[in-house]
Amino acid sequence: MMQVFGRSIISEFLGDKIVYRNLIPQDERLLPLRDIGEKIGLSPDVIPRKSEKDYATVIVQMLKQAREIDLPGGKITRLIYIGDTRLNDGMAFANICLAGKWPGLAFIGSETSDPIDFEIIQVASNQRLFLANRWNALVDFHRYCKDEGMPIDEETAVIFDLDKTALGARGRNAHIIDLARVQAVEDIVATLLDDGFDKSTFQTHYSTLNKVEFHPFTTDNQDYLAYICLILGSGLYYLESIVEDVNNGSLRTFEQFIKNVESRVDKLQPELVRIHKEIYENVQAGNPTPFKAFRRNEYLRTISKMGHMDDGLPVNSYLENEIVITREVQSIALAWRMNGALCFGLSDKPDEASIPTKALKVQGYLPIHKTETHVVGMR
């Protein structure tokens, strides 16, 4: 039975050993991407994404450094990975194992209403995925690790995905994370379009282009999608023409789209010209998070949905209205830390959507991993 286990923060079990999209560790003792990249020959202008091999190389260096800081002379000989998506987390897991030359086991969870089930998939000679449709199967996964000769101890690095795993578990509470993001897009588009904003039209634009069939065009990048919705709302382009151009292949990439807008920028309102220029320059520089205003608003929307409800309410009230910490992840992480394992958090959420600005810090705002919220799950 699902229960509420009080309140807590992600840093209770991960500390500051967390990196968001920009690969700048929250633990200032760890080297950021910039310094690691110089040592291993990465381009200084590129921030690798979670599924890329360069990302794995950077994470391995961070894990080794973190182990040395906590346990001088200690070494990592195996990897455990806890995530929620077979594709993205599975790829990150495989790449990190390869880069670290470590054997590994990964738990990929997603709660469903189907009968309890799990599947074990061999992805390499020394790598396996444990796919489960219940988050409380983490207990079974722990036993499986032990049975397979993968003890979780001082020689083990354990990576926890944050979004839709440690926070807002997929299949259970993830929709609140999505809701915060959608509301953030709507907020920024409405503000910039002012009297020209139509909520119903926006929702049609967003829901249409947020589908998998348009991922080759948007790359499933919410910054890109927010910008496209803004341009559609301005009337410079129409949804029907974009859908047609994507389907017939004449519009293949977001970069192509924003260059088209640049060629017609004189037809935009002055305020939209300003925001377009900022986003265009960020895209040209290869920044994967070009729409900064949207992401800062996403941070505010996300924080507003953490821990804001009174204590003592029914469990479903929290699951339907708050981004909550996943109890099963919290408890297993605390146990593994007690065993000496290195616990490390990864998030592909942009830093701008995860960490307050200096002005907000002065007002008492905290990073997502230090923001208190309710803990919900099964014992």
KATAMO-V909657 format. One record per residue. SS is DSSP state (H for helix, E for strand, - for the rest). PHI is phi in whole degrees, -180 to 180 (999 if undefined). OMEGA is omega in whole degrees, 0 to 359 (NA if undefined). Layout:
ss=<SS | SS>
phi=<PHI | PHI>
omega=<OMEGA | OMEGA>
This chain:
ss=<- | - | E | E | E | E | E | E | - | - | H | H | H | H | - | - | - | E | E | - | - | - | - | - | - | - | - | - | - | - | - | - | H | H | H | H | H | H | H | H | - | - | - | - | - | - | - | - | - | - | - | - | H | H | H | H | H | H | H | H | H | H | H | H | H | H | H | H | H | H | - | - | - | - | - | - | - | E | E | E | E | E | E | - | - | - | - | H | H | H | H | H | H | H | H | H | H | H | H | H | - | - | E | E | E | E | E | E | E | - | - | - | - | - | - | - | - | E | E | E | E | E | E | E | - | - | E | E | E | E | E | E | - | - | H | H | H | H | H | H | H | H | H | H | H | H | H | - | - | - | - | - | - | - | - | E | E | E | E | E | E | - | E | - | - | - | E | - | - | - | - | - | - | H | H | H | H | H | H | H | H | H | H | H | H | H | H | H | H | H | H | H | H | H | H | H | - | - | H | H | H | H | H | H | H | H | H | H | H | - | - | H | H | H | H | H | H | H | - | - | - | H | H | H | H | H | H | H | H | H | H | H | H | H | - | - | - | - | H | H | H | H | H | H | H | H | H | H | - | - | - | - | - | H | H | H | H | H | H | H | H | H | - | - | H | H | H | - | - | H | H | H | H | H | H | H | H | H | H | H | H | H | H | H | - | - | - | - | - | - | - | H | H | H | H | H | H | H | H | H | H | H | H | H | - | - | - | - | - | - | - | - | - | - | H | H | H | H | H | H | H | - | - | - | E | E | H | H | H | H | H | H | H | H | H | H | H | H | - | - | - | E | E | E | E | E | - | - | - | - | H | H | H | - | - | - | - | H | H | H | H | H | - | - | - | - | - | H | H | H | - | - | E | E | E | E | E | - | ->
phi=<999 | -71 | -137 | -103 | -114 | 71 | -123 | -163 | -135 | -60 | -68 | -58 | -113 | -116 | 60 | -101 | -80 | -141 | -127 | -96 | -60 | -76 | 58 | -112 | -58 | -71 | -82 | -69 | -76 | -93 | -71 | -82 | -51 | -54 | -75 | -66 | -58 | -62 | -74 | -109 | 81 | -85 | -63 | -71 | -99 | -119 | -105 | -65 | -90 | -57 | -88 | -93 | -67 | -64 | -60 | -61 | -61 | -66 | -62 | -59 | -63 | -66 | -63 | -64 | -68 | -63 | -64 | -66 | -67 | -76 | -142 | -51 | 86 | -74 | -136 | -106 | -122 | -155 | -126 | -119 | -131 | -119 | -146 | -130 | -128 | -64 | -75 | -70 | -70 | -62 | -68 | -60 | -58 | -62 | -67 | -69 | -58 | -65 | -66 | -89 | 58 | -117 | -74 | -158 | -129 | -126 | -102 | -117 | -111 | -163 | -69 | -134 | -90 | -70 | -55 | -55 | -155 | -149 | -140 | -111 | -121 | -85 | -106 | -161 | -59 | -125 | -136 | -138 | -105 | -111 | -95 | -135 | -105 | -143 | -72 | -74 | -71 | -59 | -65 | -66 | -62 | -59 | -66 | -62 | -58 | -63 | -65 | -91 | 71 | -121 | -64 | -99 | -141 | -64 | -99 | -113 | -100 | -116 | -100 | -113 | -69 | -87 | -73 | 71 | -129 | -71 | -120 | 59 | -53 | -61 | 85 | -126 | -144 | -66 | -63 | -74 | -63 | -63 | -62 | -60 | -68 | -63 | -63 | -66 | -63 | -61 | -57 | -72 | -66 | -63 | -65 | -73 | -84 | 54 | -66 | -85 | -83 | -126 | -61 | -63 | -65 | -58 | -61 | -66 | -59 | -66 | -65 | -69 | -84 | -88 | -84 | -57 | -62 | -102 | -60 | -59 | -85 | -90 | 54 | 56 | -97 | -69 | -63 | -62 | -64 | -62 | -65 | -61 | -63 | -64 | -66 | -64 | -65 | -74 | 89 | -68 | -133 | -120 | -55 | -59 | -72 | -67 | -59 | -63 | -66 | -66 | -68 | -91 | 88 | -78 | -123 | -105 | -132 | -65 | -58 | -65 | -64 | -70 | -68 | -63 | -64 | -58 | -72 | -123 | -62 | -66 | -92 | -88 | -67 | -51 | -66 | -73 | -62 | -61 | -69 | -61 | -59 | -63 | -69 | -60 | -65 | -65 | -65 | -62 | -84 | 82 | -75 | -75 | -126 | -78 | -97 | -62 | -62 | -63 | -67 | -65 | -71 | -63 | -57 | -63 | -65 | -66 | -60 | -67 | -105 | -117 | 66 | -84 | -90 | -66 | -75 | 83 | -89 | -60 | -54 | -63 | -62 | -73 | -64 | -94 | -134 | -126 | -85 | -112 | -77 | -79 | -55 | -62 | -70 | -56 | -69 | -71 | -66 | -63 | -66 | -68 | -62 | -62 | -80 | 98 | -67 | -85 | -104 | -137 | -107 | -119 | -139 | -91 | -72 | -58 | -57 | -63 | -97 | -126 | -128 | -70 | -68 | -58 | -64 | -72 | -59 | -61 | -83 | 100 | -72 | -125 | -60 | -55 | -73 | -114 | -93 | -73 | -154 | -75 | -109 | -133 | 166 | -113 | -65>
omega=<180 | 182 | 173 | 183 | 178 | 180 | 176 | 177 | 180 | 182 | 174 | 182 | 177 | 185 | 176 | 179 | 185 | 172 | 173 | 192 | 184 | 178 | 173 | 184 | 176 | 172 | 187 | 176 | 181 | 181 | 177 | 179 | 184 | 183 | 179 | 180 | 179 | 184 | 185 | 172 | 177 | 177 | 182 | 184 | 186 | 173 | 182 | 179 | 191 | 184 | 185 | 183 | 179 | 176 | 180 | 179 | 179 | 182 | 178 | 179 | 179 | 179 | 180 | 180 | 180 | 178 | 181 | 180 | 182 | 185 | 182 | 182 | 180 | 180 | 177 | 180 | 180 | 182 | 172 | 184 | 179 | 182 | 185 | 180 | 182 | 184 | 186 | 179 | 178 | 178 | 179 | 179 | 182 | 181 | 180 | 175 | 181 | 182 | 181 | 184 | 182 | 166 | 182 | 173 | 181 | 173 | 177 | 185 | 174 | 185 | 176 | 178 | 178 | 174 | 182 | 184 | 171 | 182 | 178 | 183 | 177 | 180 | 174 | 184 | 182 | 181 | 177 | 175 | 176 | 184 | 184 | 178 | 172 | 178 | 179 | 172 | 174 | 177 | 177 | 179 | 178 | 178 | 180 | 178 | 180 | 181 | 182 | 178 | 179 | 180 | 181 | 188 | 185 | 179 | 184 | 170 | 179 | 178 | 176 | 169 | 182 | 189 | 178 | 172 | 177 | 177 | 176 | 185 | 179 | 180 | 182 | 189 | 187 | 184 | 179 | 174 | 179 | 181 | 179 | 181 | 180 | 178 | 178 | 176 | 181 | 180 | 187 | 178 | 180 | 180 | 183 | 180 | 178 | 184 | 181 | 183 | 175 | 187 | 182 | 179 | 178 | 182 | 176 | 179 | 185 | 184 | 179 | 187 | 179 | 181 | 183 | 183 | 179 | 180 | 176 | 179 | 184 | 188 | 181 | 179 | 184 | 174 | 179 | 182 | 178 | 179 | 180 | 178 | 178 | 181 | 177 | 179 | 180 | 182 | 180 | 176 | 179 | 183 | 183 | 181 | 178 | 179 | 180 | 182 | 177 | 183 | 180 | 174 | 180 | 175 | 188 | 187 | 176 | 179 | 177 | 181 | 184 | 174 | 176 | 178 | 179 | 181 | 180 | 189 | 180 | 180 | 179 | 174 | 183 | 181 | 178 | 176 | 181 | 182 | 177 | 181 | 180 | 181 | 180 | 179 | 178 | 178 | 179 | 180 | 179 | 180 | 182 | 180 | 189 | 185 | 188 | 182 | 178 | 183 | 177 | 177 | 176 | 176 | 181 | 179 | 180 | 180 | 182 | 181 | 179 | 173 | 186 | 183 | 178 | 174 | 173 | 180 | 176 | 183 | 183 | 178 | 179 | 181 | 183 | 187 | 182 | 167 | 187 | 174 | 180 | 184 | 183 | 178 | 179 | 186 | 181 | 179 | 178 | 179 | 181 | 175 | 178 | 178 | 178 | 181 | 173 | 179 | 189 | 182 | 176 | 174 | 175 | 176 | 181 | 178 | 181 | 179 | 187 | 187 | 181 | 173 | 179 | 180 | 179 | 177 | 179 | 180 | 177 | 178 | 183 | 173 | 182 | 184 | 177 | 179 | 183 | 174 | 181 | 178 | 184 | 177 | 178 | 184 | NA>
